[in-house]
Amino acid sequence: MGIVRLFFLLLAATSMIFLLIGLFRPWSMLWWEDIQNRRKVIKVYGTVAVLCYAVYWALYFFG
């Protein structure tokens, strides 16, 4: 179970790094989208970061 928790923590950290990169250069993180803006970067990578971090803590308490 520890490996799964570590995976979700690393996934959350990676998406936070991608979020920071996307705030400076949205095109580099959303190259597949038609419109690349900072709001969409926050929506995509911020959601992934928050969800992965929540799963990490849920596995800590309930796992």
C-alpha positions in Angstrom: 0.0 0.0 0.0 2.9 2.3 0.6 3.9 2.2 -3.1 0.5 3.2 -4.2 0.5 6.2 -1.7 4.0 7.2 -3.0 2.7 7.0 -6.6 -0.2 9.4 -5.8 2.1 11.7 -4.0 4.6 11.8 -6.9 1.7 12.3 -9.3 0.4 15.2 -7.3 3.9 16.8 -7.2 4.4 16.3 -10.9 1.1 17.9 -11.7 2.0 20.9 -9.5 5.3 21.3 -11.4 3.3 21.1 -14.7 0.9 23.7 -13.2 3.7 26.1 -12.5 5.2 25.6 -15.9 1.8 26.1 -17.5 1.3 29.4 -15.7 4.3 30.9 -17.5 3.9 29.1 -20.8 0.4 27.6 -21.3 1.1 26.4 -24.7 3.9 24.0 -23.5 1.4 22.2 -21.2 -1.7 22.3 -23.3 -0.3 21.8 -26.8 -3.2 19.4 -27.8 -5.9 22.0 -27.0 -7.3 24.5 -29.5 -7.1 27.3 -27.0 -4.3 27.4 -24.4 -4.8 29.8 -21.5 -3.8 30.0 -17.9 -7.4 29.3 -16.7 -7.4 26.0 -18.5 -4.0 25.0 -17.2 -5.3 25.6 -13.6 -8.4 23.7 -14.4 -6.6 20.6 -15.8 -3.5 20.4 -13.7 -4.9 21.9 -10.5 -7.7 19.4 -10.5 -5.3 16.5 -11.0 -3.0 17.7 -8.3 -5.8 18.2 -5.7 -7.4 14.9 -6.5 -4.2 12.9 -6.3 -3.2 14.7 -3.1 -6.7 13.8 -1.6 -6.3 10.2 -2.6 -2.9 10.2 -1.0 -4.3 11.3 2.3 -7.4 9.1 2.0 -5.1 6.1 1.6 -3.1 7.3 4.6 -6.2 7.4 6.9 -8.3 4.5 5.4 -5.6 2.2 4.0 
